[in-house]
Amino acid sequence: MDNLLLPLFPLEIVLLPEEPLPLHIFEERYKEMIGECLRAKEEGSGQQEFGVVLAQENEMRTTGCTARIVNVTQKYADGRLDIFTVGVRRFEILYTDQGRPFLRGGVEYFGDDEGADTPAEPDAARAITLFQEMLQRLRKSAEIPIHLPRPYRHLSFRIAAPLPLDLDFKQRLLSMRREPERLAAVVRAIELLIPQFDKIQRARAKAGGNGHARPRG
């Protein structure tokens, strides 16, 4: 029963399914946790994933996403690690256990409601277009290749992951169990984000370009 508990890694981030997440592991308790996950992966048994949960101001959310270790990108002489992970499964924390140096939880995994895991094609096309427009702005390039293969099962997560969206918003996405509703929420967020981003860029250009806008002291 003890092996069924999920190691938990509270961080000030929201990890979404299929989202890549590089991590630098330096605390002793998390070195131990990651070491156990790596041994389980090597042996092909045991708890190979750990759960990432949003923690802010000593408050930890109860909905999170597991991370699977893809590889270790760097090992340091003092035992620190750089690892590359990817989001896998969503879960709800039912209870926590503090019997180890790192926190663990009894969790219930969940996915989307039956029949609600893919969006309509027109909605997917609209979302992808907006996503590309936002990426062009963020990366300052008109040539941004987009690789979002069908089926669009986690399209909302794939689009939301790299964008500068509010943590509370991403946390709400994590809890939603219908892809069409999630994607609609992401589309609305990008529609608000684009004009806000453009306004900031115009203000910066004006401040740095023509001398009319002066900083207030």
Secondary structure, DSSP 8 states (H G I E B T S, - for coil): -GGGSEEEEEESS---TT-EEEEEE-SHHHHHHHHHHHHHHHHT-S--EEEEEEEETTEEEEEEEEEEEEEEEEE-TTS-EEEEEEEEEEEEEEEEE-SSSS-EEEEEEE---TT-SS--HHHHHHHHHHHHHHHHHHHT-S-------SS-TTHHHHHHTTS---HHHHHHHHH---HHHHHHHHHHHHHHHHHHHHHHHHHHHHHHHTS-S----
